[in-house]
């Protein structure tokens, strides 16, 4: 009986061995199954995409700021002459204010400055020469590419300066408002191009209109005396009355 029992136990142990083997195999396969899972989960990928988008947006903003900074830097424009040397030398200067008398000064046939308006008179040569020398020295401080004339006071200019040159050229300068920094004037040349000119040169020309450069201060001439007519009295003759005596 004992032998049968032992045989039965061995048989049961052998039958149980395949089950245990299967369990062990399953346990061995489990690590491989875990290794097959993705290293980055969905949340990790979303985080990476968001970070990449933020980096790209920051780079875009930096590139946008560079042109803006370049535009904010004012462009330095070198002043240029208002008139060309080929125009020649000034031969006449006329200053016409919006309100007031027009002053015109011109060279005579003898190449001497003379005042023609508001009335003919001899001119102070030194004062006119000093003002005329400012014409060739006038500078364009900066051009005005866009803008309406009324913004700069050029729709109704305060002064119109007309300059003729011995080379045959003629130019008009419409003088508008002074700049905000009070360092120049807004000027329209020949009713076409608008620029900013230097203050001192325009002021020197305007002085001719404020104070015409008379050589001698003209004094009003007195009118010749007029004779006051004296009424003449004619003798009135009374007719003689003859009295006839009554008889």
Buried (B, 14 or more C-beta within 10 A) or exposed (E): EEEEEEEEEEEEEEEEEEEEEEEEEEEEEEEEEEEEEEEEEEEEEEEEEEEEEEEEEEEEEEEEEEEEEEEEEEEEEEEEEBBEEEBBEBBBBBBBBEEEEBBBBBBEEEEEBBBBBEEEBBBBEEBBEBBBEBBBEBBBBBEBEEEEBEEBBBEEBBBBBBBBBEEEBEBBBBBBEBBEEEEBBBBBBEEEEBBBBBBEBBBBBBBBBEEBBEBEEEEEEEEEEEEEEEEEEEEEEEEEEEEEEEE
